């Protein structure tokens, strides 16, 4: 059976340190990607809210336009009916 030397322990310690550094680097990369995804999701949420408000505004404009068109239509029909009676 072989014995463990100080050199073997140093090599093992160096290997563990290297692996730890690599893992830390990978974790940092993952953290940056998660932060980027979070920023992208927040941008999408803001854009979605903006689009919803624009759609609501367009809906109100269409309602007003329909009301106006209905009023004009009634006035034109009433005018035609009155003109044909005279």
C-alpha positions as CSV (number, residue, x, y, z in Angstrom):
1,X,0.0,0.0,0.0
2,X,1.3,3.4,-0.9
3,X,1.5,6.3,1.5
4,X,0.2,9.8,0.9
5,X,2.9,12.3,0.6
6,X,2.9,16.0,1.1
7,X,3.3,16.5,-2.6
8,X,0.2,14.3,-3.2
9,X,-1.8,16.5,-0.8
10,X,-0.6,19.7,-2.5
11,X,-1.6,18.4,-5.9
12,X,-5.0,17.4,-4.6
13,X,-5.4,20.8,-3.0
14,X,-4.4,22.5,-6.3
15,X,-6.8,20.4,-8.2
16,X,-9.6,21.2,-5.8
17,X,-8.8,24.9,-6.0
18,X,-8.8,24.8,-9.8
19,X,-12.2,23.0,-9.8
20,X,-13.5,25.5,-7.3
21,X,-12.4,28.4,-9.5
22,X,-13.9,26.9,-12.6
23,X,-17.2,26.4,-10.7
24,X,-17.2,29.9,-9.5
25,X,-16.6,31.2,-13.0
26,X,-19.5,29.1,-14.3
27,X,-21.8,30.3,-11.5
28,X,-20.9,33.9,-12.4
29,X,-21.7,33.3,-16.1
30,X,-25.0,31.7,-15.1
31,X,-25.7,34.7,-12.8
32,X,-25.0,37.2,-15.6
33,X,-27.3,35.2,-18.0
34,X,-30.1,35.2,-15.4
35,X,-29.7,38.9,-14.8
36,X,-29.9,39.5,-18.6
37,X,-33.0,37.3,-18.8
38,X,-34.6,39.2,-15.9
39,X,-33.9,42.5,-17.7
40,X,-35.4,41.1,-20.9
41,X,-38.5,39.9,-19.1
42,X,-39.0,43.3,-17.5
43,X,-38.7,45.0,-20.9
44,X,-41.3,42.7,-22.3
45,X,-43.6,43.4,-19.3
46,X,-43.2,47.2,-19.9
47,X,-43.9,46.8,-23.6
48,X,-46.9,44.6,-22.9
49,X,-48.3,47.2,-20.5
50,X,-47.7,49.9,-23.2
51,X,-49.5,47.9,-25.8
52,X,-52.4,47.2,-23.5
53,X,-52.8,50.9,-22.8
54,X,-52.6,51.7,-26.5
55,X,-55.3,49.1,-27.2
56,X,-57.6,50.5,-24.5
57,X,-57.1,54.0,-26.0
58,X,-57.9,52.7,-29.5
59,X,-61.0,51.0,-28.1
60,X,-62.2,54.3,-26.6
61,X,-61.6,56.1,-29.9
62,X,-63.5,53.5,-31.8
63,X,-66.4,53.7,-29.4
64,X,-66.5,57.5,-29.9
65,X,-66.2,57.1,-33.6
66,X,-69.1,54.6,-33.7
67,X,-71.2,57.0,-31.6
68,X,-70.5,59.9,-34.0
69,X,-71.1,57.8,-37.1
70,X,-74.4,56.5,-35.6
71,X,-75.5,60.1,-34.9
72,X,-74.5,61.3,-38.4
73,X,-76.4,58.3,-39.9
74,X,-79.5,59.1,-38.0
75,X,-79.4,62.8,-39.0
76,X,-78.9,61.9,-42.7
77,X,-81.8,59.4,-42.6
78,X,-84.0,61.8,-40.7
79,X,-83.2,64.5,-43.3
80,X,-84.0,62.2,-46.2
81,X,-87.3,61.2,-44.6
82,X,-88.2,64.8,-43.9
83,X,-87.2,65.8,-47.5
84,X,-89.4,63.1,-49.1
85,X,-92.4,64.2,-47.0
86,X,-92.3,67.8,-48.4
